Structures are given as C-alpha cells and as structure tokens.
Amino acid sequence: MRIIIIDDDYYTTETLSRFLTAKGFSTQIHTTVADAVRTLLADEFDVMLLDYHLPGLNGTDALPIIQEVSPRLPVILMMHETSLEDREKALRAGAFHVLQKPVSHRALLRAILSTRPAFQPKRRTK
C-alpha cells in the first residue's frame, strides 16, 4: 500500500514514515500541497495523510484541489486540537477520516486500514 504524506514538520513526517515503513507500507513525503499535487499527477497512491496546518493553504482548503487531481484517493486529515466543528467541516470537505495530532500509531493504522476493506486483517473464526 502506497501512502503520500503532506506535512511541513520534519519530526512528524519522519516518525510517520518510519512507523509505516516498518508496517510494510511505502511512503512518500512532501512539505507542500503543490509538490504533492505534482506527484499525484504522475503517480498513484492508496492513501494520503494530510496535515491541517500547512503554510499558505490549510488542509480543508486543499481537499478540493486534491480531489480534483485524484478523486478516489482517501485523505486522512491530521490536526491539532480538533473541535467537533472542525472535524465536521473537514469531513464535509471530503476528508475520509480526521485524526488528532500527535497521531496515535494505533489510530493511524486503524484509519489507513479502514480505507481499503481488502487490507483489513482477517478475524479468526472459532
């Protein structure tokens, strides 16, 4: 599964990338929406992790641009101090899921796996 990460915080991107790579995912990191859009025009990804607070363009405002370029790409928006109103606004704008930063690895993995039912771990039957 290929994941594109957009966040301008080096520590966040490196931490997320190391964790996801260790779990078997392939990651590509960008610090701006413009750079990520150029990549999306040339390549396909399975999931996007998008920071809400980016220089020049917040994550909610970036969602329509991303959806125009890659309409089926599930976007998981990551934001600090999420209010219910902010979360609802992000979901209405097209976010697949909203996670609060700092992102819990368990919650992140659950959110990523929920984007693709085929990637769900199989449950044991008795």
PyMOL commands that set and color helices and strands:
alter all, ss='L'
color gray80, all
select helices_A, chain A and resi 10-22+33-42+59-69+84-93+105-114+117-119
alter helices_A, ss='H'
color red, helices_A
select strands_A, chain A and resi 2-6+26-30+47-51+75-79+97-100
alter strands_A, ss='S'
color yellow, strands_A
deselect
rebuild
show_as cartoon
